Amino acid sequence: MSDNTHKWQALASQRGITLAAYLTELLNTAPDQLHTVAEPLGLLAIGPEQLSGDWRFDLLPLPQALMHNVLPLDHLGQPCLVLGDPFTLASRHWLQSSSTLRQLPLAMSLPGAVNAQLTKAEASQRVMQPFGEDDPDAPIGQAAQEISLSSIARDDNPVVRLVNSMLFDALQSRASDIHVETTPGGLVIKYRIDGVLQQMGQASGMDMAEQALSRIKVLSELDIGERRVPQDGRFKMKIQGREVDFRVSIMPSIHGEDAVLRILDKSQRGESLSLEALGLAADTIARIRALASEPYGMLLVTGPTGSGKSTTLYAALSETNTGEKKIITIEDPVEYELPGVLQIPVNDKKGLTFARGLRSILRHDPDTILVGEIRDGETAGIAVQAALTGHLVMSSVHANSAFSVLERFTYMDVDPASFVEALNGVVAQRLVRRICADCAVEAEPDPDIARLAQLPEAQLKQGRYRVGKGCEACRHTGYRGRLALAEVLSMNDTIKEGLLVRSSASTLRELAREAGHVFIRDIALAHAARGDTTLKEIHRVISLY
């Protein structure tokens, strides 16, 4: 034992604390003593600024590193293991039990430095591993309520570990949906990232596929014995301290069952909830704000599933939520929690449908009503009547374009004259993938798509067209994140008359253009010319004819 060690032990005894507590306190107050403390412990001294170098999770997997608070690191060209708690023997004993790890030099840093790096690594690393070699006959066990990398590492059950890893990894990957597909070879896992499906992993063996689907059913409180009819459910998990909802759809297939899990991350709800955060053009934002600030009438947002309709509605609603109006929403489910707003979740099992809830809302003295989605004629009729009787009604509806909304409501047996009178405007929206900022390079646009879009040569030369080469940040897709494209059709007397007399689509488009309407096709092409997205991506989402 060195002289310093004797001195520290004496000082610790005088204060009635352990040597470990004294050394931790010493390093917190005098970080320059790191080398002095490390030397008698037989450890290398590595400053916190050197820990963010090359992590070596190939030597020590991240889940085990988290469990034992050890950071594998390349230091000065050599691998070493940095102990998060160098003053106890638990980590050293565990490392000594490994034939490969015990050969690596050990190191220490300032208190909390290793834990900070492991937390950073946990937020950035993926944990999906091949599960085909695990025992598929292991029992399923009980549902876990909280998931972390360390809890995944501790779980001996391969099925639970597979499902938990899938949920954790999907959240890290910014996925909106998880597709779990049963194939003749076993289980295939896909994530929908930025609107596009990507295969992320697979597990061999039909037994593993059946037990993974059963595990998802157990979490969702569904009937695990029923495999012949579709089932819907939902469950909650806490992942890295974030409360996440999963909506589950189970569907029978010829090989077994498939599941789709929609991810609703509560920690992201309400954050940066503004029209600017959606990336919309300034003119588009001004038009939406004008429609959302009307005292009465109806504002509809249309587009396909997953086009950001709900987010746009919530952003518009949150900007008008000043506390001076009674705002009530009815949704399935409640996707964003807004302070000061009465939000009602639909409950079909208890008889609380959109239509029944909307009738009750009208007796609750609302100023503004948000209906999550208008799906049937009864809901549509009540919403129109509410808009005609002094309420501002905001909702989403599935239609191909802003001009086809009238046909959609007519199909639901709503009186066209009443609907046109109530309607203030329609926002038609799509989402396209952004070019990855980390690997974007200038490039000539695809000539076939440019010809399809009938872009003049001069416009092609003036534009700053780009593509993404593909990198780790974008998973080698060339795209990262999405951009909202929206056209806003504000109703004036001329357009309303055209709708009532069932004018042709070309006539309505010309009337709208004369009124200053900017079409989504033109908005998309302008974004491509600025290098925000590609013509190929635009062609995937909207028609360029």
N, C-alpha and C positions, 0 to 999 in steps of 0.2 A: 504494500500500500504506500503511495507516494506521500510526500510531506503535505502537498495540497489537500490530498484526500483526508489526512488526519486533521488538518485545520478545518476543513468543511464539516467533518463529522462532529468536531467539538463545538463549532458555531451552531450547528443544527441542534445538538443536545441542549445547549444553553437556552435556545428558544423553544424547546419542547416540540420540535417538528422532525419529520423524517429527513434523511439525507437527500432523497429524491425531491421532496418538496423544497428543500433549501436550494438545491442546484437549479431547479426550474425557476425559482424566484431570482437567483443570481443571473441566469441567462436572460431573463426578461428585463432586468435593470442594467445589466452590463453585457450586451451581446458580443463585445470584443473578447470576452473570456471563453468563447466557444472552443477554440483549439486547446486552451488550458484544461477545460472540463473533459474534452473528448480523449485526450492522450492517456490518462490513467485508466480509462475504460477500455482501451484498446480499440478505439473507433476512429475512423476518418472524420474530419470536421468539414462539412460542406455548408456554405452560406445559403440562405433562402433564395437568393437571386440565381443560384446555380442549379436549383431543383427543377426549374421549368425547361430543362434541356431535353435530352432524348430519354423518354420513358421506355422501359424494357418489359412491357407486359407479356412479351413472348416468353420471358424467363419465369415470371411470376404473374399468373392471370389476375386481372383487376379484381374480380370478386374475392379471391384469397388475399390480395393486397389490402383490400378494405377490411376484411375480417381481422387481420393481424396488424393493421396499421403500419405497413412496411411499403416503402416506395422503391421499386426496382429502377435503376438509373444508370446511364452511361456517363461516367465522370472521368474526364481527361482521357477519353478513349477506352476506358475499361469499365465493365459492368460492376455494380456494387448494389448493396441493399441498405437503404437509409431507414433507420428505426424511428418510428414516430414516438415511441416511449423507450428511450435507451436505458432508463434507470430500473427497469424490471426485467426479469429473466424469461418471462412467458414467451415473448417473440423469439428470443434466441434459442430456447429449447425447441420450439416448433421448427425453426430453420435448420437446426442441427439434425432433425429427423429426416430431412430430405437429402438424398445423396448428391443431388446437383446444386441445391441452394447453399449447402454448408461449405462449399468450396469458394463462395464469393465473399469478398471483403465486406465488412459491415461499417456503416457510417451513421452519423447523427447530424442534426441541424438544430436551429433554434426552436423553442416550444411552439407548437401549432403549425410549423411550416410544412411538415409532411402531410398533415391532415388537410391543409389548404390545397395542396397539389392533388391529393387523392380525390377531394371533392370536385376539383376542376376536371379531373380525368373521368369521374363518374358521370359528369354532365355531357361529356363529349364522346365517350366510347360506346360502341355497340356490343351487345352481349349475346346475340343470336349465335348458337353453336349447333353443329349437327347432333341430332338426338337419336339417330338410328341405332347406335350401339348400346343404348340403355335398355334395361329390362322393361319391355312393354307390359308385363303382367303385374307390375307393382300396383298396390291399391291406390285409389285416387286420394283419399284423405279429405281433410276439411278445407274449406275455402279460406284463403289468406286475405286479410283486410288491408294489409300494407305491403308494398313491394319495394325493395331496394336491391342493389347488386349484392350486398352482403347477405340479405335474406335468401336470394336466389342460390347463392353459393352454399348456404347451410342446408337447403332443402334436399333430402336424399331421394324424394319421389320424382322420377323422370317426367311424369305427366304434368305434375304441378309445376315443375321447373320449366318445362317447355312452354306452358301457357303463360306463366308469369314472365318469363323472358320475352315472349312475344308481345305482351302488353307493354312491358317496360321499353322494349326496343322500338315499338311503333310510336310511342310518345316521343322518344328521343329523335326519331326520324321525321317528325312533323307530319305523320300520316293522318289522314282524315278517316280512313276506314281500314279494317283488317279483313282480308278474305281468307278463310280457312277452307280449303277444298280437298275432298277425299278423292283419290285417284286409285287405279289398280295397284300402284306401287306403294301407296301410303298416303301421307299428308303433304300438301303443298301450301305454303304460307305466302301471301302477297299483301303488299301495302299499297294503298292509293295515296301517292304523294304528288302534290300540286296537280291533282286531277287525273293522273295517269297511273295505271297499275304497274307495279314492279315486283317480280318474284324475289323474295328475301330468304327463303329457307325451305327445307323439307325434312320430313321424318319418315323413315322407311317402316313398312309393316302396317297391315290393316288394323291390327290390334291397337297400335299407337294412335291411329286415326280415330278409331271408335272411342277410345278412352279420352282423347283430347276433346272430342265433341261432347262427351258426357261431362267432362270437367266444366266446359263452358255452360252446359245446361244447369249443372249444380249451382254455379255462381249466379245464374240468371233465374233460379228457382223455377225451372221448367221440368217437364216430365221426361226423365231420362229413359223411360221404357217405351215412349212413343217415337217411332222413327218413320212413320208413314205419312204424316201430315205436317205442314209448316207450323212453326211456333215462333212467337215473338216475346222478348223479355228485356230486362235491363239489370245492370248491377253497377256498384260503385267500387272504386279502389283508391287507395292513397299511394301515390307514386312520387318518391322524392319530396314528400311533404305537400304534394299537389293533389287536390281532390279531383278525380276524373270519373265521369259517367261513361258507361258503355251501353249503347242500345244494340240489342242482339236480334238477328233474324236467322232462324234455322230452317233449312229447306232440304227435303229429301231428294236424292239423286240416284242414278242407276248404280253407283258404286258405294252408296252409304248415305251420308248427309254432308251438306256444306253449311258454313256459317259466315255471316258478315257482321262485323262489329263496328258500329259508328262511334267514333271517339269524340266526346264532348269535354274539353279541358276547362274546368271551372276557373282555374287560376288565370286563364287568358281572357275570361269574359269581363267585359267592361273596361279592359285596359286599352288605351288609345282608341276608344270607340268614337271616332269622328269621321266625317266624310273625307277629310284630307288624308287620314291614315289609310284609306282604301286606295289611294293613288289616282282618284278620279280627276279629270280635267277641271280647271277653275270654273269654266262656263257651265259644265255639267253640275258641279256642286251648287252653284248659284241657282240653277233651275230647280234642283231637288229641294233646296232650302225654301224657295218661294212656295212650292207646292205643299211642303210639310208645315208651313206657317199659316196656311189658309184656315179660317175659322170653322169651316164645314166643307163637306164634300168627300170624295174618295181618291186616295192615292194608291195605285197598284204597282207592284214590282213583279215583273215576269221574267222567266228564263227557265232553263232546264234544272234538274236536280243538281245541287252542288255548285251553283253559279253565284253564290253569295247574296241571295235575295234577303235572307233573314238579317245578315250583317248590315246591309244597306238600310233596311227598315229600322233596326235598332240604332244605328248611327244617326239617322234623321230624327228618331224619336228622342234620343238622349240630348240632342242639341236644343230641342224645344222644351225639355224638362226643367223648367225654371221654378217649379213649385206653385205657379199661379193657376195651373189647370189640373183637373182630375184626370189622370191617365190610367187606363185599365187595359191590360193585355190578356188574351186567352191563347194559349200555345200548347203544342204537343211535340216535345216537352219545352219547358222554360230553358232557353239556351243562354241567355244573358240576364244577370241579375242587376236591375236598375234601382237605385235608391229612390224612395218616395213614389214608386209606381206599384199599383196593385196588380200582381201577376198571378194568373189563374192557370194551373195545368189541366189539360184535358184528361178525363178519366172515363174511357169508354165502358170499362167494367162496371162502374158505378152510375152510368147513365149521363155523365157530364160530357156531352158532345160539344163541338164548336157551336152548333145552332142553339142548343139549350143554354149554354153558357152565355152566348151573345144576347139572348132574350133577357137573361137575368142582369147582365151588365147594363142594359138600357134603363133598368129601374134603379141603378146605383149612381145616378147623376154624373155621368162621365162627360168630359169635354173632348178627349181624344181616346179612340179605341184602336188597339192593334190586334188584328186577327191573324194568327200565325200562318194560316193557309185557308183559302176558300176552295173547298173540294166538292161541294154539292149544291144543288139548287136551293135548298132551304137556307143554308148559311149565306149564300149569295143574295137571296131576296131580302133577308133581314139586314145584311150589311148595306144594301142599297137604300132601304128605307131609313136606316140610321143616318146615312149620309145626307138624305133629303130632309131630315128633321132636325138639323142643326148640330150634328156631330161630325168631327173629322175622323174618318175611318181609313186606316192604313192596313194593307194586307198584301200577300203574295198570291200569285195564281200561275198555273202552268199554261203557257201559251208560247207559240213559236216566235212571235214578234209583238211589238206594241200595237200593230194594226189588227192583229188576229184576236185581241182580247174580247172585242164585241162578239165575235163568233162563239168564243168560249162561253160567255155569259148567256148568249141566246140558246146554246146547246143545253144549258142548265135551266132553261125555261124562265129566264128573267126578262121582264118587259124591256125591250130595247130603248124605248123613249125614256123610261125612268132611269135606266143605267147611264145613258148618255148625259142626262141632266145632272146626275149625281157625280159623274166622273170629272175630276180636276186634271188628272194627268196619269201617264203610264211611264214607268222606267223599265226599259228592256235591257237586261244585263247578261254579260258573259265574263268568264275568267280565262285569261291566257297566262301561260308560264313566262316568267321573266328570264332573260338571258343571265346566266351566272356571272356576277361581277368579277369573280376571281379568275375566270378563264376566257372572258369575252375577247374576241379579236374581230377586226373589220374584215368583211367578206362580201363578195358579190351575192345578191339574192338568187335563189333558185330560178333559173330562166323559165322553166315550165310554169311555175306558180305565178311568176311575174307576168307571163303572157296571159295566163288565166284571169288574173286580176286586171288585165288591160292597162297596165301602168305605162305611161309614156316614157320614152328613152330619157328625156330631160329630167323627169322626176327621179328616175333610177340613179342618174349621175349626181343629183343634188343630195340624195339621201345618205345617211351615215348607217348603212346596214351592217349588222354584226351577227356573229354566231358564237356559241360557247364550244370550246374545244373539248371540254370534259375534264373534271378534276375531282379530288376527294371531296371537296366542299359540296359539289352537286351530284355526287355519286356517278360521275362520268356521263351524266345525261346532257350537260350543257345548259341546264335550266335550274334555277333556284328561286323559289317564291313565285307569287302570282300577282297579276295586275288586273284590276277591274276595268272592264269596258262597258260603258252605259250610254244609251241614247234616251233622251227625255222628251216625250211627246206631251207638250202642254196643250190642253184643249181650248180652242177658241170657237167662236160661233160658226165659222166656215167649216172647220173640221167636224164639228158636231153635226152640222147639216149633211155633210158628206157621209158620215157614218149612218145617219138615220135613213137616208135614201139608198143605202147600200151601194155607194159608189165603188168602182173598181179599185183594186189595190194600187195601180199606177196613178190613178187620179188622186187618191188619198195621199200618196207619197209626194206628189207634186204640190198639193195644197200645203202639206207640212213643210216642204222645202221653202215655199214662198213665205211661210211664217217664221223662218229662221231655224228650222229643225236640222240638226246634224246627225246623220245616220251612223250606226255603229260600225259599218264597213269602213267609212271614211276615218272614223276615230282610230280604228285598228291599224289601218294603213299608215296613218300619221305616226303611231307608236313604233311601227316597224322601221319607218324612215329615220326615226330618232335613235334607233339601236336599242330600244327597250325589249323588243321581242322579235321573232322572225316571221317571215311570210308563211313558212311551212306551219308554224304553230297557229297562226291566224286561220289558215285554211283548215286546220283540224277542228277549230271551234265554230267558225262562222262561214257562211257561203261567200265566196269571192266572185261569183258570177255577176 
